[in-house]
Amino acid sequence: MTMSGRGILLVGSLLLVSMVPTISQSPNLNSDHFLQATRTTTFPVRIHDDLVYIPTQIAGRELWFVLDSGASHILLDRSLAVSLGLKMEGASSTQGAGAGRIPTQFVRNVDIRVPGIDSSYAEISTIDLKGSSQEVVQSVDGILGYDFLARFVITVDYEHSTVTVQAPETFVPPLEAQAIPITFHGKWPIAKAELLLSNDVVLQDHFLVDSGSSDAVDHPAVKSMESKRQTTTGVGLGTAGTGYLGVLWGFRLGEFTLHDVPSACCGATEDTSRLIGGEILRRFTVTFDYAHSRILLRANRDFSSHFN
């Protein structure tokens, strides 16, 4: 979530870098209860600007959280935490898409429900999200980041706007899906991919897989493109800066190759300047299987559709 190449305030705005806590860690009170004995649930979601909005409940309040593999934590909007009567404590900060750090606090022992699962979290963070989403059609109440993704196997069917969440021990990968190995940089999933700068020039690199970004591909190589144009970056969390937009001849992820791919540069930090965002991911059914250090991809009907 490092860029805002499409003029949408939320694009690239939710990526969380290091959290700097000033209070001690909560005891491990995490737990999950599936409502079905199969320990799996499938439910409809909203998809806006290639971001996945999951229906969520906290203290009986119906909310919408973005599924964000580029976020290191679960986040709740601070004003909602106040209205829900949740006790905030401590102090920390996080890095968004823009320059500078944004203050956060913590809420301990929070129960979160998504359709078919009741979960308890020893600690989540609060932050001002409303100020970063005023131009987004769908408001953002919170963010489901690593602490949610790491507990389950989560499949996003972008074509049919559904999400399946299941216990890792019940998951059987589809035979037709291609596994993309991932490593973790802290709590960020990192995949190897290739920029195709021309028919015979290939640049291999490692990319953050970021379902919380509406971009296609971000990479510093855009700065060297003759056809690049200037844009404003990081206009969600943090201070806006200057960046660049370009079009890649191609982009290869595993066995899949896409052409004429819009690309952007650069993130608030070097670590956040290389990512694969929702404009790529929406062309697949994507399974996040952190337990086995992989994502699984199955191309859908939008695979060959034109980029925005």
BALOBA-1460 file (C-alpha; in Angstrom, 3 decimals):
// residues 308
<rec num="1" residu="m" x="0.000" y="0.000" z="0.000"/>
<rec num="2" residu="t" x="2.471" y="2.553" z="-0.990"/>
<rec num="3" residu="m" x="1.083" y="4.527" z="-3.875"/>
<rec num="4" residu="s" x="-1.917" y="6.492" z="-4.980"/>
<rec num="5" residu="g" x="-1.637" y="6.293" z="-8.716"/>
<rec num="6" residu="r" x="-5.384" y="6.240" z="-9.305"/>
<rec num="7" residu="g" x="-6.385" y="9.323" z="-7.363"/>
<rec num="8" residu="i" x="-8.202" y="7.416" z="-4.617"/>
<rec num="9" residu="l" x="-7.360" y="8.477" z="-1.112"/>
<rec num="10" residu="l" x="-7.182" y="4.968" z="0.277"/>
<rec num="11" residu="v" x="-4.938" y="3.533" z="-2.439"/>
<rec num="12" residu="g" x="-1.642" y="2.619" z="-0.926"/>
<rec num="13" residu="s" x="-2.600" y="4.174" z="2.367"/>
<rec num="14" residu="l" x="-3.009" y="1.307" z="4.796"/>
<rec num="15" residu="l" x="0.411" y="-0.331" z="4.737"/>
<rec num="16" residu="l" x="1.842" y="-0.530" z="8.223"/>
<rec num="17" residu="v" x="5.544" y="-0.602" z="8.787"/>
<rec num="18" residu="s" x="7.065" y="-0.994" z="12.246"/>
<rec num="19" residu="m" x="4.846" y="-0.448" z="15.238"/>
<rec num="20" residu="v" x="6.764" y="1.013" z="18.170"/>
<rec num="21" residu="p" x="4.972" y="-0.066" z="21.364"/>
<rec num="22" residu="t" x="5.526" y="1.640" z="24.680"/>
<rec num="23" residu="i" x="3.490" y="-0.801" z="26.747"/>
<rec num="24" residu="s" x="4.072" y="-4.449" z="27.584"/>
<rec num="25" residu="q" x="2.605" y="-7.184" z="25.453"/>
<rec num="26" residu="s" x="-0.791" y="-8.622" z="26.385"/>
<rec num="27" residu="p" x="-1.043" y="-12.250" z="27.496"/>
<rec num="28" residu="n" x="-1.889" y="-14.695" z="24.711"/>
<rec num="29" residu="l" x="-5.673" y="-14.749" z="24.793"/>
<rec num="30" residu="n" x="-6.170" y="-15.415" z="21.084"/>
<rec num="31" residu="s" x="-8.823" y="-17.999" z="20.207"/>
<rec num="32" residu="d" x="-11.181" y="-18.892" z="17.356"/>
<rec num="33" residu="h" x="-14.575" y="-20.587" z="17.294"/>
<rec num="34" residu="f" x="-16.010" y="-21.737" z="13.970"/>
<rec num="35" residu="l" x="-19.790" y="-21.983" z="13.925"/>
<rec num="36" residu="q" x="-19.601" y="-25.022" z="11.613"/>
<rec num="37" residu="a" x="-17.962" y="-28.310" z="12.530"/>
<rec num="38" residu="t" x="-16.096" y="-28.278" z="9.203"/>
<rec num="39" residu="r" x="-14.096" y="-25.274" z="10.511"/>
<rec num="40" residu="t" x="-14.666" y="-23.367" z="7.317"/>
<rec num="41" residu="t" x="-16.949" y="-20.523" z="6.256"/>
<rec num="42" residu="t" x="-17.696" y="-18.758" z="2.964"/>
<rec num="43" residu="f" x="-19.464" y="-15.413" z="2.814"/>
<rec num="44" residu="p" x="-20.067" y="-12.478" z="0.434"/>
<rec num="45" residu="v" x="-17.813" y="-9.435" z="0.587"/>
<rec num="46" residu="r" x="-17.742" y="-6.026" z="-1.052"/>
<rec num="47" residu="i" x="-14.999" y="-5.180" z="-3.511"/>
<rec num="48" residu="h" x="-14.353" y="-1.523" z="-4.287"/>
<rec num="49" residu="d" x="-11.308" y="-0.240" z="-6.164"/>
<rec num="50" residu="d" x="-9.847" y="-3.738" z="-5.909"/>
<rec num="51" residu="l" x="-9.948" y="-3.657" z="-2.103"/>
<rec num="52" residu="v" x="-11.760" y="-6.457" z="-0.240"/>
<rec num="53" residu="y" x="-14.214" y="-5.288" z="2.460"/>
<rec num="54" residu="i" x="-15.166" y="-7.963" z="4.978"/>
<rec num="55" residu="p" x="-18.353" y="-7.691" z="7.097"/>
<rec num="56" residu="t" x="-17.181" y="-7.593" z="10.686"/>
<rec num="57" residu="q" x="-18.770" y="-7.181" z="14.106"/>
<rec num="58" residu="i" x="-17.299" y="-5.750" z="17.289"/>
<rec num="59" residu="a" x="-19.517" y="-5.379" z="20.355"/>
<rec num="60" residu="g" x="-22.557" y="-6.051" z="18.149"/>
<rec num="61" residu="r" x="-21.772" y="-3.172" z="15.768"/>
<rec num="62" residu="e" x="-21.805" y="-3.981" z="12.031"/>
<rec num="63" residu="l" x="-18.534" y="-2.767" z="10.495"/>
<rec num="64" residu="w" x="-16.500" y="-3.095" z="7.296"/>
<rec num="65" residu="f" x="-12.824" y="-4.044" z="7.539"/>
<rec num="66" residu="v" x="-10.373" y="-4.125" z="4.611"/>
<rec num="67" residu="l" x="-8.452" y="-7.385" z="4.189"/>
<rec num="68" residu="d" x="-4.893" y="-6.098" z="4.044"/>
<rec num="69" residu="s" x="-1.915" y="-8.420" z="3.641"/>
<rec num="70" residu="g" x="0.310" y="-5.322" z="3.731"/>
<rec num="71" residu="a" x="-0.730" y="-4.481" z="7.287"/>
<rec num="72" residu="s" x="1.218" y="-5.859" z="10.219"/>
<rec num="73" residu="h" x="-1.680" y="-5.671" z="12.683"/>
<rec num="74" residu="i" x="-5.439" y="-5.492" z="13.068"/>
<rec num="75" residu="l" x="-6.531" y="-1.847" z="13.176"/>
<rec num="76" residu="l" x="-9.752" y="-0.204" z="14.318"/>
<rec num="77" residu="d" x="-10.671" y="3.402" z="13.625"/>
<rec num="78" residu="r" x="-10.071" y="5.421" z="16.775"/>
<rec num="79" residu="s" x="-13.431" y="7.218" z="16.716"/>
<rec num="80" residu="l" x="-15.225" y="3.870" z="16.496"/>
<rec num="81" residu="a" x="-13.232" y="2.529" z="19.426"/>
<rec num="82" residu="v" x="-14.469" y="5.490" z="21.467"/>
<rec num="83" residu="s" x="-18.100" y="5.019" z="20.387"/>
<rec num="84" residu="l" x="-17.905" y="1.308" z="21.214"/>
<rec num="85" residu="g" x="-16.664" y="2.085" z="24.698"/>
<rec num="86" residu="l" x="-13.345" y="0.307" z="24.217"/>
<rec num="87" residu="k" x="-10.510" y="1.315" z="26.519"/>
<rec num="88" residu="m" x="-7.467" y="2.581" z="24.636"/>
<rec num="89" residu="e" x="-4.067" y="2.653" z="26.277"/>
<rec num="90" residu="g" x="-0.380" y="2.969" z="25.572"/>
<rec num="91" residu="a" x="1.231" y="4.802" z="22.675"/>
<rec num="92" residu="s" x="2.878" y="3.752" z="19.441"/>
<rec num="93" residu="s" x="3.277" y="4.917" z="15.864"/>
<rec num="94" residu="t" x="3.087" y="3.497" z="12.370"/>
<rec num="95" residu="q" x="4.232" y="4.369" z="8.876"/>
<rec num="96" residu="g" x="1.605" y="4.834" z="6.187"/>
<rec num="97" residu="a" x="1.951" y="5.582" z="2.497"/>
<rec num="98" residu="g" x="3.090" y="9.129" z="3.121"/>
<rec num="99" residu="a" x="5.989" y="10.651" z="5.004"/>
<rec num="100" residu="g" x="6.022" y="10.830" z="8.774"/>
<rec num="101" residu="r" x="4.594" y="8.517" z="11.394"/>
<rec num="102" residu="i" x="1.007" y="8.293" z="12.621"/>
<rec num="103" residu="p" x="0.145" y="7.816" z="16.317"/>
<rec num="104" residu="t" x="-1.649" y="4.674" z="17.462"/>
<rec num="105" residu="q" x="-2.935" y="3.184" z="20.690"/>
<rec num="106" residu="f" x="-3.922" y="-0.301" z="21.826"/>
<rec num="107" residu="v" x="-7.076" y="-2.083" z="22.910"/>
<rec num="108" residu="r" x="-6.722" y="-5.350" z="24.787"/>
<rec num="109" residu="n" x="-8.879" y="-8.495" z="24.647"/>
<rec num="110" residu="v" x="-11.169" y="-7.704" z="21.726"/>
<rec num="111" residu="d" x="-13.785" y="-10.107" z="20.328"/>
<rec num="112" residu="i" x="-14.191" y="-9.871" z="16.546"/>
<rec num="113" residu="r" x="-16.803" y="-11.716" z="14.496"/>
<rec num="114" residu="v" x="-16.708" y="-12.356" z="10.769"/>
<rec num="115" residu="p" x="-19.487" y="-14.494" z="9.266"/>
<rec num="116" residu="g" x="-19.082" y="-18.011" z="10.655"/>
<rec num="117" residu="i" x="-16.206" y="-17.308" z="13.085"/>
<rec num="118" residu="d" x="-15.949" y="-15.740" z="16.522"/>
<rec num="119" residu="s" x="-12.381" y="-14.784" z="17.407"/>
<rec num="120" residu="s" x="-10.672" y="-13.216" z="20.389"/>
<rec num="121" residu="y" x="-7.553" y="-11.105" z="20.042"/>
<rec num="122" residu="a" x="-5.260" y="-10.262" z="22.913"/>
<rec num="123" residu="e" x="-4.535" y="-6.873" z="21.388"/>
<rec num="124" residu="i" x="-5.461" y="-4.722" z="18.394"/>
<rec num="125" residu="s" x="-4.404" y="-1.193" z="17.479"/>
<rec num="126" residu="t" x="-6.420" y="1.973" z="16.928"/>
<rec num="127" residu="i" x="-5.689" y="4.737" z="14.441"/>
<rec num="128" residu="d" x="-7.494" y="7.571" z="12.693"/>
<rec num="129" residu="l" x="-8.779" y="5.868" z="9.524"/>
<rec num="130" residu="k" x="-11.712" y="8.155" z="8.740"/>
<rec num="131" residu="g" x="-9.409" y="10.998" z="7.796"/>
<rec num="132" residu="s" x="-7.672" y="8.779" z="5.223"/>
<rec num="133" residu="s" x="-10.801" y="7.475" z="3.455"/>
<rec num="134" residu="q" x="-12.959" y="10.503" z="2.758"/>
<rec num="135" residu="e" x="-12.795" y="10.045" z="-1.024"/>
<rec num="136" residu="v" x="-13.438" y="6.309" z="-0.971"/>
<rec num="137" residu="v" x="-16.939" y="5.114" z="-1.907"/>
<rec num="138" residu="q" x="-16.859" y="2.432" z="0.800"/>
<rec num="139" residu="s" x="-15.824" y="3.751" z="4.213"/>
<rec num="140" residu="v" x="-13.141" y="1.906" z="6.168"/>
<rec num="141" residu="d" x="-13.906" y="0.988" z="9.779"/>
<rec num="142" residu="g" x="-10.836" y="-1.146" z="10.293"/>
<rec num="143" residu="i" x="-8.141" y="-3.313" z="8.749"/>
<rec num="144" residu="l" x="-7.649" y="-7.071" z="9.031"/>
<rec num="145" residu="g" x="-3.904" y="-7.544" z="8.738"/>
<rec num="146" residu="y" x="-1.334" y="-10.163" z="9.623"/>
<rec num="147" residu="d" x="-2.848" y="-11.183" z="12.953"/>
<rec num="148" residu="f" x="-6.006" y="-12.258" z="11.103"/>
<rec num="149" residu="l" x="-4.362" y="-13.730" z="7.999"/>
<rec num="150" residu="a" x="-1.851" y="-15.811" z="9.949"/>
<rec num="151" residu="r" x="-4.546" y="-17.688" z="11.902"/>
<rec num="152" residu="f" x="-6.438" y="-19.059" z="8.901"/>
<rec num="153" residu="v" x="-6.212" y="-20.029" z="5.261"/>
<rec num="154" residu="i" x="-8.085" y="-17.280" z="3.443"/>
<rec num="155" residu="t" x="-9.302" y="-17.488" z="-0.156"/>
<rec num="156" residu="v" x="-10.497" y="-14.372" z="-1.970"/>
<rec num="157" residu="d" x="-12.679" y="-15.060" z="-5.007"/>
<rec num="158" residu="y" x="-12.545" y="-11.625" z="-6.641"/>
<rec num="159" residu="e" x="-14.743" y="-12.694" z="-9.564"/>
<rec num="160" residu="h" x="-17.666" y="-13.763" z="-7.370"/>
<rec num="161" residu="s" x="-17.017" y="-11.395" z="-4.439"/>
<rec num="162" residu="t" x="-16.711" y="-14.083" z="-1.790"/>
<rec num="163" residu="v" x="-14.155" y="-14.958" z="0.863"/>
<rec num="164" residu="t" x="-13.572" y="-18.405" z="2.363"/>
<rec num="165" residu="v" x="-11.886" y="-18.662" z="5.759"/>
<rec num="166" residu="q" x="-10.856" y="-22.026" z="7.112"/>
<rec num="167" residu="a" x="-8.641" y="-23.642" z="9.688"/>
<rec num="168" residu="p" x="-5.209" y="-24.482" z="8.183"/>
<rec num="169" residu="e" x="-5.525" y="-28.174" z="9.087"/>
<rec num="170" residu="t" x="-8.673" y="-28.511" z="6.957"/>
<rec num="171" residu="f" x="-7.291" y="-26.874" z="3.819"/>
<rec num="172" residu="v" x="-6.708" y="-28.927" z="0.674"/>
<rec num="173" residu="p" x="-5.185" y="-26.868" z="-2.169"/>
<rec num="174" residu="p" x="-7.032" y="-27.020" z="-5.511"/>
<rec num="175" residu="l" x="-5.153" y="-29.076" z="-8.068"/>
<rec num="176" residu="e" x="-5.401" y="-26.325" z="-10.683"/>
<rec num="177" residu="a" x="-3.948" y="-23.621" z="-8.444"/>
<rec num="178" residu="q" x="-0.344" y="-22.514" z="-8.802"/>
<rec num="179" residu="a" x="1.580" y="-22.138" z="-5.573"/>
<rec num="180" residu="i" x="3.741" y="-19.025" z="-5.266"/>
<rec num="181" residu="p" x="6.288" y="-19.381" z="-2.443"/>
<rec num="182" residu="i" x="6.428" y="-16.477" z="-0.024"/>
<rec num="183" residu="t" x="8.869" y="-15.451" z="2.652"/>
<rec num="184" residu="f" x="8.146" y="-12.989" z="5.433"/>
<rec num="185" residu="h" x="9.837" y="-9.683" z="6.028"/>
<rec num="186" residu="g" x="8.599" y="-9.158" z="9.538"/>
<rec num="187" residu="k" x="4.871" y="-9.700" z="8.984"/>
<rec num="188" residu="w" x="4.816" y="-8.880" z="5.251"/>
<rec num="189" residu="p" x="4.406" y="-11.667" z="2.650"/>
<rec num="190" residu="i" x="7.124" y="-11.340" z="-0.005"/>
<rec num="191" residu="a" x="7.009" y="-13.077" z="-3.412"/>
<rec num="192" residu="k" x="9.518" y="-13.246" z="-6.246"/>
<rec num="193" residu="a" x="8.334" y="-11.807" z="-9.572"/>
<rec num="194" residu="e" x="9.720" y="-10.266" z="-12.753"/>
<rec num="195" residu="l" x="9.358" y="-6.884" z="-14.416"/>
<rec num="196" residu="l" x="9.459" y="-7.263" z="-18.188"/>
<rec num="197" residu="l" x="10.878" y="-3.938" z="-19.327"/>
<rec num="198" residu="s" x="10.886" y="-5.065" z="-22.959"/>
<rec num="199" residu="n" x="10.749" y="-8.290" z="-24.932"/>
<rec num="200" residu="d" x="14.319" y="-9.110" z="-23.884"/>
<rec num="201" residu="v" x="14.979" y="-7.098" z="-20.700"/>
<rec num="202" residu="v" x="13.880" y="-8.779" z="-17.466"/>
<rec num="203" residu="l" x="14.326" y="-7.499" z="-13.921"/>
<rec num="204" residu="q" x="13.731" y="-10.027" z="-11.169"/>
<rec num="205" residu="d" x="12.934" y="-8.720" z="-7.693"/>
<rec num="206" residu="h" x="11.015" y="-9.412" z="-4.499"/>
<rec num="207" residu="f" x="7.612" y="-7.808" z="-3.934"/>
<rec num="208" residu="l" x="5.259" y="-7.296" z="-1.026"/>
<rec num="209" residu="v" x="1.927" y="-8.996" z="-1.821"/>
<rec num="210" residu="d" x="-0.422" y="-6.239" z="-0.720"/>
<rec num="211" residu="s" x="-4.175" y="-6.821" z="-0.904"/>
<rec num="212" residu="g" x="-4.643" y="-3.441" z="0.773"/>
<rec num="213" residu="s" x="-3.311" y="-1.526" z="-2.220"/>
<rec num="214" residu="s" x="-5.360" y="-0.739" z="-5.322"/>
<rec num="215" residu="d" x="-2.202" y="-0.398" z="-7.415"/>
<rec num="216" residu="a" x="-1.065" y="-3.028" z="-9.887"/>
<rec num="217" residu="v" x="2.726" y="-3.012" z="-9.442"/>
<rec num="218" residu="d" x="4.991" y="-0.591" z="-7.605"/>
<rec num="219" residu="h" x="8.730" y="-0.531" z="-8.280"/>
<rec num="220" residu="p" x="11.554" y="2.046" z="-8.318"/>
<rec num="221" residu="a" x="12.337" y="1.122" z="-11.941"/>
<rec num="222" residu="v" x="9.432" y="3.376" z="-12.937"/>
<rec num="223" residu="k" x="11.643" y="6.391" z="-12.196"/>
<rec num="224" residu="s" x="13.886" y="5.388" z="-15.106"/>
<rec num="225" residu="m" x="11.104" y="5.028" z="-17.692"/>
<rec num="226" residu="e" x="11.158" y="7.621" z="-20.462"/>
<rec num="227" residu="s" x="7.352" y="7.558" z="-20.589"/>
<rec num="228" residu="k" x="6.848" y="8.156" z="-16.853"/>
<rec num="229" residu="r" x="4.635" y="10.945" z="-15.596"/>
<rec num="230" residu="q" x="4.556" y="12.662" z="-12.249"/>
<rec num="231" residu="t" x="1.847" y="12.036" z="-9.668"/>
<rec num="232" residu="t" x="1.070" y="12.534" z="-5.981"/>
<rec num="233" residu="t" x="1.840" y="9.579" z="-3.732"/>
<rec num="234" residu="g" x="1.000" y="8.501" z="-0.226"/>
<rec num="235" residu="v" x="-2.167" y="10.569" z="0.120"/>
<rec num="236" residu="g" x="-3.773" y="8.264" z="2.660"/>
<rec num="237" residu="l" x="-1.938" y="7.894" z="5.972"/>
<rec num="238" residu="g" x="0.906" y="10.345" z="6.304"/>
<rec num="239" residu="t" x="2.057" y="13.316" z="4.276"/>
<rec num="240" residu="a" x="1.707" y="13.281" z="0.479"/>
<rec num="241" residu="g" x="4.798" y="13.289" z="-1.727"/>
<rec num="242" residu="t" x="5.831" y="13.195" z="-5.370"/>
<rec num="243" residu="g" x="6.007" y="9.971" z="-7.362"/>
<rec num="244" residu="y" x="5.777" y="8.595" z="-10.869"/>
<rec num="245" residu="l" x="3.505" y="6.453" z="-13.018"/>
<rec num="246" residu="g" x="4.480" y="4.313" z="-15.984"/>
<rec num="247" residu="v" x="3.408" y="1.274" z="-17.978"/>
<rec num="248" residu="l" x="5.415" y="-1.954" z="-17.906"/>
<rec num="249" residu="w" x="5.795" y="-3.974" z="-21.088"/>
<rec num="250" residu="g" x="4.981" y="-6.965" z="-18.925"/>
<rec num="251" residu="f" x="4.929" y="-8.487" z="-15.458"/>
<rec num="252" residu="r" x="5.454" y="-12.163" z="-14.590"/>
<rec num="253" residu="l" x="4.306" y="-13.841" z="-11.380"/>
<rec num="254" residu="g" x="4.933" y="-17.570" z="-11.361"/>
<rec num="255" residu="e" x="3.665" y="-18.957" z="-14.666"/>
<rec num="256" residu="f" x="1.374" y="-15.977" z="-15.267"/>
<rec num="257" residu="t" x="2.403" y="-13.105" z="-17.539"/>
<rec num="258" residu="l" x="0.467" y="-9.863" z="-17.957"/>
<rec num="259" residu="h" x="1.206" y="-7.084" z="-20.447"/>
<rec num="260" residu="d" x="0.788" y="-3.307" z="-20.459"/>
<rec num="261" residu="v" x="0.757" y="-3.227" z="-16.687"/>
<rec num="262" residu="p" x="0.424" y="0.165" z="-14.955"/>
<rec num="263" residu="s" x="3.182" y="0.724" z="-12.437"/>
<rec num="264" residu="a" x="4.030" y="3.329" z="-9.844"/>
<rec num="265" residu="c" x="6.886" y="4.597" z="-7.710"/>
<rec num="266" residu="c" x="7.645" y="5.075" z="-4.873"/>
<rec num="267" residu="g" x="6.626" y="4.213" z="-1.332"/>
<rec num="268" residu="a" x="7.368" y="6.110" z="1.839"/>
<rec num="269" residu="t" x="10.359" y="3.862" z="2.510"/>
<rec num="270" residu="e" x="12.613" y="1.608" z="0.467"/>
<rec num="271" residu="d" x="10.920" y="-1.422" z="2.029"/>
<rec num="272" residu="t" x="7.496" y="-0.374" z="0.724"/>
<rec num="273" residu="s" x="8.478" y="0.602" z="-2.813"/>
<rec num="274" residu="r" x="8.065" y="-2.849" z="-4.372"/>
<rec num="275" residu="l" x="4.600" y="-4.370" z="-4.235"/>
<rec num="276" residu="i" x="1.917" y="-6.345" z="-6.041"/>
<rec num="277" residu="g" x="-1.499" y="-4.816" z="-5.393"/>
<rec num="278" residu="g" x="-5.179" y="-5.418" z="-5.965"/>
<rec num="279" residu="e" x="-5.177" y="-4.498" z="-9.649"/>
<rec num="280" residu="i" x="-3.087" y="-7.651" z="-10.194"/>
<rec num="281" residu="l" x="-4.666" y="-9.818" z="-7.501"/>
<rec num="282" residu="r" x="-8.255" y="-9.247" z="-8.725"/>
<rec num="283" residu="r" x="-7.402" y="-11.264" z="-11.852"/>
<rec num="284" residu="f" x="-7.153" y="-14.405" z="-9.730"/>
<rec num="285" residu="t" x="-8.769" y="-16.386" z="-7.004"/>
<rec num="286" residu="v" x="-6.100" y="-15.839" z="-4.369"/>
<rec num="287" residu="t" x="-5.458" y="-18.047" z="-1.354"/>
<rec num="288" residu="f" x="-3.285" y="-16.740" z="1.469"/>
<rec num="289" residu="d" x="-1.774" y="-19.816" z="3.136"/>
<rec num="290" residu="y" x="0.691" y="-18.376" z="5.613"/>
<rec num="291" residu="a" x="1.021" y="-21.665" z="7.494"/>
<rec num="292" residu="h" x="2.708" y="-23.172" z="4.436"/>
<rec num="293" residu="s" x="4.483" y="-19.974" z="3.304"/>
<rec num="294" residu="r" x="2.629" y="-19.670" z="0.009"/>
<rec num="295" residu="i" x="-0.119" y="-17.988" z="-1.884"/>
<rec num="296" residu="l" x="-2.159" y="-19.931" z="-4.417"/>
<rec num="297" residu="l" x="-3.366" y="-18.399" z="-7.679"/>
<rec num="298" residu="r" x="-6.088" y="-19.435" z="-10.114"/>
<rec num="299" residu="a" x="-6.711" y="-17.107" z="-13.045"/>
<rec num="300" residu="n" x="-10.313" y="-15.899" z="-13.353"/>
<rec num="301" residu="r" x="-12.302" y="-14.333" z="-16.185"/>
<rec num="302" residu="d" x="-10.718" y="-10.940" z="-15.542"/>
<rec num="303" residu="f" x="-7.199" y="-12.206" z="-16.091"/>
<rec num="304" residu="s" x="-6.872" y="-10.709" z="-19.575"/>
<rec num="305" residu="s" x="-9.089" y="-7.665" z="-19.028"/>
<rec num="306" residu="h" x="-7.683" y="-4.180" z="-19.598"/>
<rec num="307" residu="f" x="-6.019" y="-2.417" z="-16.695"/>
<rec num="308" residu="n" x="-7.653" y="0.662" z="-15.221"/>
